[in-house]
Amino acid sequence: MEGEILSVTELREFVNQTLSYAYPAVVVQGEVSSFKVNQGKWIFFDLKDDETTISCFMTKYQLNTIIEDGMLVRVTANPNLTKWGKFSLTVRSVELAGEGSVKRAFEKLKAQFEAEGLFAPGRKRILPDYPSAIGLITSSEAAAYNDFLTIVQDRWPLMELKHIHVHVQGLQAPGDVVAALSQLNRDYPELDAVVIIRGGGSLEDLQAFNDERVVRAVYASTIPTIVGIGHEDDVSLAELAADVRAATPTDAARRLTPDQHDVIRLLGQHVQQQAALVERMLERTELMIQRTGVLFQRIEERAERALEQLRDRIGRAIDQTLVRYGQRLMVGQTVIHAADPQRLLARGYAIARQDEYILMDPTQVNPQRQIVVQLAKGVLRLRSLEPGAATTTTNADKEAEDEQTQLKLS
């Protein structure tokens, strides 16, 4: 380009193009100064060391941690020359550097999350006593992964485990963890728990689990979470947001799973207790059966006595009824015997009939028809006199009739 004349804008564009090819992204570490946020979305600050200061620009949504003046940070950025002739860095991401900066950011984020209720004990869920399937988020290359699997296989080997490999430190780690949590909640909502673990390291190494995105993802998980990061003394914000905080990855495995040997022993004790209970129930049942048998025997005896008494009462009632009806029958027989026409005939009376009708009056006689007179022994068949003669009687006949009447009465 020697001898070529460029405009100011062309020069700026040439410099920026050269920088983009030569340094598409640079990682710069320095101390933050002049930090400010414009219009709630644009962030400006300077990055400096003992000799030089560089202006930095980024959007607020790209910032996933708290930074303030005096903090040591490590930024990933694109260098460029602005149209005002000022050299600056367009920042893609910010990572805290240095123990002091990490601690300051930790305390500020912790206070913010506490105020929002992300650590509230009342919202924490209880993990199941006997999980059947869990999700595991960690690096498959980390020692914590193997330690966790060893303990789980020894304590509760029948549990199904769905593992998602993630980076557990560096700029890529927060995005990996958030994506893995989202995948498990979306694809495996039936999981009993999600476990997030990482082994020990420096405060900067563990910084991914203090990232605001990770903390909010743990808080928002629909599946209960247990988080164990670093050594026993290390505390991360993700652990505080989880339903259960584990001191270490191995502690997470022990908190999550029951010991199969303890379970087998408890089951054996429970079986023995149930067997003893069943035996006692059988003994009580046998005693009840015996008592019931005695009771039934007494009831049967009482029923037999009552039945015998009932038979006696019924027998006496039948006998009394038979006697009464016998007496009535004898009275009836006497009455019938007394009213027997044959007895009357035997005493000298007779029954006169004509055409099957008993004659009660001489005027009933038809002279043209035969009269049948029934006596005690035999029957007389007669003809009547003439109609006039039937009503005429002599004194001699009258006297003879009276004499016969007196003889019958005697």
C-alpha positions as CSV (number, residue, x, y, z in Angstrom):
1,M,0.0,0.0,0.0
2,E,3.1,2.2,-0.2
3,G,2.3,5.5,-2.0
4,E,-1.5,4.9,-1.8
5,I,-3.5,7.7,-0.3
6,L,-6.2,6.6,2.1
7,S,-9.0,8.6,3.7
8,V,-9.3,8.6,7.5
9,T,-12.2,6.2,7.4
10,E,-10.4,3.9,5.0
11,L,-7.5,3.9,7.3
12,R,-9.7,2.9,10.2
13,E,-11.4,0.2,8.3
14,F,-8.0,-1.1,7.0
15,V,-6.6,-1.2,10.6
16,N,-9.7,-3.0,11.9
17,Q,-9.6,-5.5,9.1
18,T,-6.0,-6.2,9.8
19,L,-6.7,-6.6,13.5
20,S,-9.6,-9.0,12.8
21,Y,-7.4,-11.2,10.7
22,A,-4.4,-11.0,13.0
23,Y,-6.2,-11.1,16.3
24,P,-9.9,-12.3,15.9
25,A,-10.1,-12.6,19.6
26,V,-7.7,-11.7,22.4
27,V,-7.8,-12.5,26.1
28,V,-6.6,-9.5,28.2
29,Q,-6.3,-9.4,32.0
30,G,-6.4,-6.2,33.9
31,E,-8.0,-4.1,36.6
32,V,-11.4,-2.6,36.1
33,S,-11.8,1.2,36.4
34,S,-14.4,3.8,35.4
35,F,-17.2,1.1,35.3
36,K,-20.6,2.4,34.3
37,V,-23.8,1.3,32.6
38,N,-25.6,3.6,30.1
39,Q,-29.4,3.4,29.4
40,G,-29.5,0.1,31.3
41,K,-28.0,-1.9,28.5
42,W,-24.6,-0.5,27.5
43,I,-21.5,-1.2,29.7
44,F,-18.3,0.9,29.5
45,F,-15.2,0.4,31.6
46,D,-11.4,0.7,31.4
47,L,-9.0,-2.1,31.7
48,K,-5.6,-1.1,33.0
49,D,-2.3,-2.3,34.4
50,D,0.6,-0.3,35.8
51,E,1.4,1.4,32.5
52,T,-1.5,1.2,30.1
53,T,-5.3,1.8,30.0
54,I,-7.6,0.4,27.3
55,S,-11.3,1.3,26.9
56,C,-13.8,-1.6,26.9
57,F,-17.4,-1.9,25.6
58,M,-20.0,-4.6,26.0
59,T,-23.8,-5.1,26.3
60,K,-25.3,-5.8,29.7
61,Y,-26.8,-9.2,28.7
62,Q,-23.2,-10.5,28.0
63,L,-22.1,-9.8,31.6
64,N,-22.8,-12.9,33.8
65,T,-21.0,-11.8,36.9
66,I,-20.7,-8.7,39.0
67,I,-17.7,-6.5,38.3
68,E,-16.8,-3.1,39.8
69,D,-13.8,-0.8,40.0
70,G,-10.7,-2.4,41.4
71,M,-11.6,-6.0,40.4
72,L,-9.1,-8.0,38.4
73,V,-10.8,-9.5,35.4
74,R,-9.9,-11.5,32.3
75,V,-11.8,-10.4,29.2
76,T,-12.2,-12.1,25.8
77,A,-12.6,-9.3,23.2
78,N,-12.1,-8.0,19.7
79,P,-9.6,-5.1,19.3
80,N,-10.8,-2.3,17.1
81,L,-10.2,1.4,16.3
82,T,-13.2,3.6,16.8
83,K,-14.3,6.3,14.4
84,W,-13.1,8.8,17.0
85,G,-9.6,7.5,16.6
86,K,-9.7,5.7,20.0
87,F,-8.4,2.2,20.4
88,S,-10.8,-0.1,22.4
89,L,-11.9,-3.6,23.1
90,T,-15.4,-4.9,22.2
91,V,-15.8,-7.5,25.0
92,R,-17.5,-10.9,24.4
93,S,-17.2,-12.3,27.9
94,V,-15.8,-11.4,31.3
95,E,-14.1,-13.8,33.8
96,L,-13.1,-12.8,37.3
97,A,-9.3,-13.2,37.9
98,G,-7.7,-13.2,41.3
99,E,-9.0,-14.4,44.6
100,G,-10.0,-11.0,45.8
101,S,-12.1,-10.2,42.8
102,V,-13.8,-13.6,43.0
103,K,-14.6,-13.1,46.6
104,R,-16.0,-9.6,46.1
105,A,-18.2,-10.8,43.3
106,F,-19.3,-13.8,45.2
107,E,-20.5,-11.8,48.2
108,K,-22.4,-9.3,46.0
109,L,-24.1,-12.0,44.0
110,K,-24.9,-13.9,47.2
111,A,-26.6,-10.9,48.7
112,Q,-28.5,-10.3,45.5
113,F,-29.8,-13.9,45.3
114,E,-30.7,-14.0,49.0
115,A,-32.8,-10.9,48.5
116,E,-34.6,-12.5,45.6
117,G,-35.3,-15.7,47.7
118,L,-33.2,-18.1,45.6
119,F,-31.7,-19.6,48.8
120,A,-34.9,-19.7,50.8
121,P,-35.1,-23.0,52.9
122,G,-38.9,-23.1,52.4
123,R,-38.6,-23.8,48.7
124,K,-36.2,-26.7,48.9
125,R,-37.5,-30.1,48.0
126,I,-36.7,-33.4,49.7
127,L,-34.9,-36.0,47.7
128,P,-36.5,-39.5,47.4
129,D,-35.2,-42.1,49.9
130,Y,-34.8,-44.8,47.1
131,P,-34.1,-43.1,43.8
132,S,-34.5,-45.2,40.6
133,A,-33.1,-42.8,38.0
134,I,-31.0,-39.6,38.2
135,G,-29.2,-37.2,35.9
136,L,-25.5,-36.4,36.4
137,I,-23.8,-33.3,35.1
138,T,-20.0,-33.2,35.3
139,S,-16.9,-33.8,33.2
140,S,-16.4,-37.5,32.3
141,E,-12.7,-36.8,32.5
142,A,-12.7,-35.6,36.1
143,A,-11.8,-37.7,39.0
144,A,-15.0,-36.7,40.7
145,Y,-17.0,-38.5,38.0
146,N,-15.2,-41.8,38.7
147,D,-15.4,-41.4,42.5
148,F,-19.2,-40.7,42.2
149,L,-19.8,-43.8,40.0
150,T,-17.8,-46.0,42.4
151,I,-19.8,-45.0,45.4
152,V,-23.1,-45.2,43.6
153,Q,-22.3,-48.7,42.2
154,D,-21.4,-49.9,45.7
155,R,-24.3,-48.4,47.6
156,W,-27.3,-48.5,45.1
157,P,-26.3,-50.4,41.9
158,L,-29.8,-50.7,40.5
159,M,-30.2,-47.0,40.0
160,E,-30.3,-45.8,36.4
161,L,-27.9,-42.9,35.6
162,K,-28.1,-40.4,32.7
163,H,-24.8,-38.5,32.4
164,I,-24.2,-35.4,30.4
165,H,-20.5,-34.4,29.9
166,V,-19.8,-30.7,30.4
167,H,-16.8,-28.4,30.9
168,V,-16.5,-27.7,34.6
169,Q,-14.2,-24.6,34.4
170,G,-13.4,-21.9,32.0
171,L,-15.6,-19.6,29.9
172,Q,-17.4,-22.5,28.3
173,A,-18.4,-24.1,31.6
174,P,-21.5,-22.0,32.6
175,G,-23.1,-22.4,29.2
176,D,-22.5,-26.2,29.2
177,V,-24.0,-26.6,32.7
178,V,-27.1,-24.5,31.9
179,A,-27.7,-26.4,28.6
180,A,-27.3,-29.8,30.4
181,L,-29.8,-28.8,33.1
182,S,-32.3,-27.7,30.4
183,Q,-31.9,-30.9,28.4
184,L,-32.5,-33.2,31.5
185,N,-35.6,-31.2,32.5
186,R,-36.9,-31.3,29.0
187,D,-36.1,-34.9,28.0
188,Y,-36.2,-36.7,31.3
189,P,-38.7,-35.0,33.6
190,E,-39.3,-38.3,35.4
191,L,-35.8,-38.3,37.0
192,D,-35.8,-38.4,40.8
193,A,-32.9,-35.9,41.0
194,V,-30.2,-34.1,39.0
195,V,-26.6,-34.1,40.4
196,I,-24.0,-31.5,39.6
197,I,-20.5,-32.2,40.8
198,R,-16.9,-30.9,40.4
199,G,-13.7,-31.7,42.2
200,G,-11.6,-29.3,44.1
201,G,-9.6,-26.3,42.7
202,S,-8.9,-22.7,43.2
203,L,-11.6,-20.1,43.6
204,E,-11.1,-19.1,39.9
205,D,-11.4,-22.8,38.8
206,L,-14.8,-23.0,40.7
207,Q,-16.1,-19.7,39.4
208,A,-18.4,-21.3,36.8
209,F,-20.7,-22.5,39.6
210,N,-21.0,-18.9,40.9
211,D,-22.1,-17.8,37.5
212,E,-25.6,-16.1,37.6
213,R,-26.8,-18.2,34.7
214,V,-25.9,-21.5,36.4
215,V,-27.4,-20.4,39.8
216,R,-30.7,-19.4,38.2
217,A,-30.9,-22.6,36.1
218,V,-30.4,-24.7,39.3
219,Y,-33.1,-22.7,41.1
220,A,-35.5,-23.1,38.1
221,S,-35.0,-26.8,37.7
222,T,-38.3,-28.7,37.9
223,I,-36.3,-31.8,39.0
224,P,-34.9,-31.8,42.5
225,T,-31.2,-30.9,42.5
226,I,-28.1,-31.8,44.6
227,V,-24.9,-29.9,44.0
228,G,-21.4,-30.7,45.4
229,I,-18.5,-28.5,44.2
230,G,-14.9,-28.6,45.3
231,H,-13.6,-29.6,48.8
232,E,-15.5,-29.6,52.0
233,D,-14.7,-25.9,52.8
234,D,-15.6,-24.6,49.3
235,V,-19.1,-23.1,49.0
236,S,-20.6,-22.1,45.6
237,L,-23.7,-20.1,44.9
238,A,-25.1,-23.1,42.8
239,E,-24.9,-25.2,46.0
240,L,-26.8,-22.7,48.0
241,A,-29.6,-22.6,45.3
242,A,-29.8,-26.4,45.1
243,D,-32.4,-28.4,47.0
244,V,-29.6,-30.2,48.7
245,R,-26.0,-29.0,49.2
246,A,-23.3,-31.6,49.3
247,A,-19.8,-30.8,50.8
248,T,-18.0,-32.8,48.1
249,P,-18.9,-35.0,45.1
250,T,-18.5,-38.2,47.2
251,D,-20.8,-36.6,49.8
252,A,-23.3,-36.0,47.0
253,A,-23.3,-39.7,46.2
254,R,-23.8,-40.7,49.8
255,R,-26.6,-38.2,50.4
256,L,-28.4,-39.3,47.2
257,T,-28.3,-43.1,47.6
258,P,-29.1,-45.4,50.4
259,D,-26.6,-48.2,51.3
260,Q,-27.9,-51.4,49.9
261,H,-26.4,-53.3,52.8
262,D,-28.3,-51.2,55.3
263,V,-31.5,-51.6,53.2
264,I,-31.1,-55.4,53.1
265,R,-30.5,-55.5,56.8
266,L,-33.5,-53.3,57.4
267,L,-35.6,-55.4,55.1
268,G,-34.5,-58.5,57.0
269,Q,-35.5,-56.9,60.3
270,H,-38.8,-55.8,58.8
271,V,-39.5,-59.3,57.5
272,Q,-38.7,-60.7,60.9
273,Q,-41.0,-58.2,62.5
274,Q,-43.8,-58.9,60.1
275,A,-43.3,-62.7,60.6
276,A,-43.5,-62.2,64.4
277,L,-46.6,-60.0,63.9
278,V,-48.2,-62.7,61.7
279,E,-47.4,-65.3,64.2
280,R,-49.0,-63.3,67.0
281,M,-52.0,-62.7,64.8
282,L,-52.2,-66.4,64.1
283,E,-52.1,-67.1,67.8
284,R,-54.8,-64.6,68.5
285,T,-56.8,-66.0,65.7
286,E,-56.5,-69.5,67.0
287,L,-57.5,-68.3,70.5
288,M,-60.5,-66.6,69.0
289,I,-61.4,-69.7,67.0
290,Q,-61.2,-71.7,70.2
291,R,-63.4,-69.2,72.1
292,T,-65.8,-69.0,69.2
293,G,-66.0,-72.8,69.2
294,V,-66.9,-72.8,72.9
295,L,-69.4,-70.1,72.3
296,F,-71.0,-71.9,69.5
297,Q,-71.1,-75.1,71.6
298,R,-72.9,-73.2,74.3
299,I,-75.2,-71.7,71.8
300,E,-75.9,-75.1,70.3
301,E,-76.6,-76.6,73.8
302,R,-79.0,-73.7,74.6
303,A,-80.6,-74.1,71.2
304,E,-81.1,-77.8,71.8
305,R,-82.6,-77.2,75.2
306,A,-84.9,-74.5,73.8
307,L,-85.8,-76.8,70.9
308,E,-86.6,-79.6,73.4
309,Q,-88.7,-77.3,75.5
310,L,-90.5,-76.1,72.3
311,R,-91.1,-79.7,71.3
312,D,-92.6,-80.4,74.8
313,R,-94.8,-77.3,74.6
314,I,-95.9,-78.1,71.1
315,G,-96.7,-81.8,72.1
316,R,-98.7,-80.6,75.1
317,A,-100.5,-78.1,73.0
318,I,-101.3,-80.8,70.4
319,D,-102.5,-83.2,73.1
320,Q,-104.7,-80.5,74.6
321,T,-106.1,-79.6,71.2
322,L,-106.8,-83.2,70.4
323,V,-108.6,-83.6,73.7
324,R,-110.7,-80.5,73.0
325,Y,-111.6,-81.6,69.5
326,G,-112.2,-85.2,70.8
327,Q,-114.6,-83.8,73.3
328,R,-116.3,-81.7,70.7
329,L,-116.5,-84.7,68.4
330,M,-118.2,-86.8,71.1
331,V,-120.7,-84.0,71.7
332,G,-121.3,-83.8,68.0
333,Q,-121.7,-87.6,67.8
334,T,-124.2,-87.5,70.7
335,V,-126.2,-84.8,69.0
336,I,-126.1,-86.6,65.7
337,H,-127.1,-89.8,67.4
338,A,-129.9,-88.1,69.2
339,A,-131.2,-86.7,65.9
340,D,-130.9,-89.9,64.0
341,P,-134.3,-90.6,62.2
342,Q,-133.8,-94.3,62.6
343,R,-134.0,-94.0,66.4
344,L,-137.3,-92.1,66.1
345,L,-138.6,-94.8,63.7
346,A,-137.6,-97.5,66.2
347,R,-139.8,-95.8,68.8
348,G,-142.9,-96.2,66.6
349,Y,-142.8,-93.2,64.4
350,A,-143.2,-93.3,60.6
351,I,-142.3,-91.1,57.7
352,A,-144.8,-90.7,54.9
353,R,-143.6,-89.6,51.5
354,Q,-145.2,-89.0,48.2
355,D,-143.1,-88.4,45.1
356,E,-140.0,-88.0,47.3
357,Y,-141.7,-85.3,49.4
358,I,-142.3,-85.8,53.1
359,L,-146.0,-85.3,53.9
360,M,-146.6,-82.9,56.6
361,D,-150.3,-82.2,56.0
362,P,-153.2,-84.4,54.7
363,T,-153.9,-81.7,52.2
364,Q,-150.6,-82.4,50.5
365,V,-151.8,-85.9,49.5
366,N,-152.5,-86.6,45.8
367,P,-155.1,-89.3,45.7
368,Q,-153.8,-90.4,42.4
369,R,-150.3,-91.2,43.6
370,Q,-148.9,-93.9,45.8
371,I,-147.9,-93.0,49.5
372,V,-144.7,-94.6,50.8
373,V,-144.6,-95.0,54.6
374,Q,-141.2,-95.8,56.1
375,L,-141.2,-97.7,59.3
376,A,-138.4,-98.9,61.6
377,K,-138.4,-102.2,59.8
378,G,-139.6,-102.0,56.2
379,V,-141.7,-99.8,54.0
380,L,-145.5,-99.7,53.4
381,R,-146.9,-98.6,50.0
382,L,-150.5,-97.3,50.3
383,R,-153.2,-95.6,48.4
384,S,-155.2,-92.7,49.8
385,L,-159.0,-92.8,50.3
386,E,-161.3,-90.6,48.3
387,P,-160.8,-87.0,48.9
388,G,-163.9,-86.6,51.0
389,A,-163.3,-89.7,53.0
390,A,-159.8,-88.5,53.9
391,T,-161.3,-85.9,56.1
392,T,-164.0,-88.0,57.8
393,T,-163.2,-89.9,61.0
394,T,-165.5,-91.9,63.3
395,N,-165.5,-91.6,67.0
396,A,-164.2,-95.1,67.2
397,D,-161.3,-94.2,65.0
398,K,-160.7,-91.1,67.1
399,E,-160.6,-93.1,70.2
400,A,-158.2,-95.6,68.7
401,E,-155.9,-92.8,67.5
402,D,-155.8,-91.2,70.9
403,E,-155.0,-94.5,72.5
404,Q,-152.1,-95.0,70.0
405,T,-150.8,-91.6,70.8
406,Q,-150.8,-92.2,74.5
407,L,-149.0,-95.5,74.0
408,K,-146.2,-93.7,71.9
409,L,-145.8,-91.1,74.6
410,S,-145.5,-93.7,77.3
